[in-house]
Amino acid sequence: MKIIFLIFSILLTLSTFTLSTTANIPDQNHGPVLQRVRRDKKCDYWGCDRLCRRIGFPSGACVSNRCKCDFY
């Protein structure tokens, strides 16, 4: 009787753990991470320039609606 109770409790614990982990997985798939993080607004020239200067580059500019830092 003790063995049956032990097996039943182990199965109950494993099934509860399995159900709780599958319930926490989101059903929505919004594409790659970079697409989800990317902003829909246009590149700000002055913000791009300030960001590149803060990082240590001489300047920055918007190219194809993205911020590019100058290397020279």
C-alpha positions, 0 to 999 in steps of 0.5 A: 500500500505504501508503494502505491501511495509513493508511486501515485504521489510521484506521478501527481508531482510530475504531472503537476510540474509538467502542466505548470511549465507548459501553461507558462509558455506564451502562445504568441510568436511575434517573430525574431527578437530584433523585430520585436524590439525595433522601434517603428519611428524614424531615425533622429539625426541629433539623437544618433549623433549624441549616442555615437559621441557618448559611445566614443565615435567622432559622430553618427548619421542616419542611414536607411532609417538606422543610426550608423556611427562613423569610424574615422 
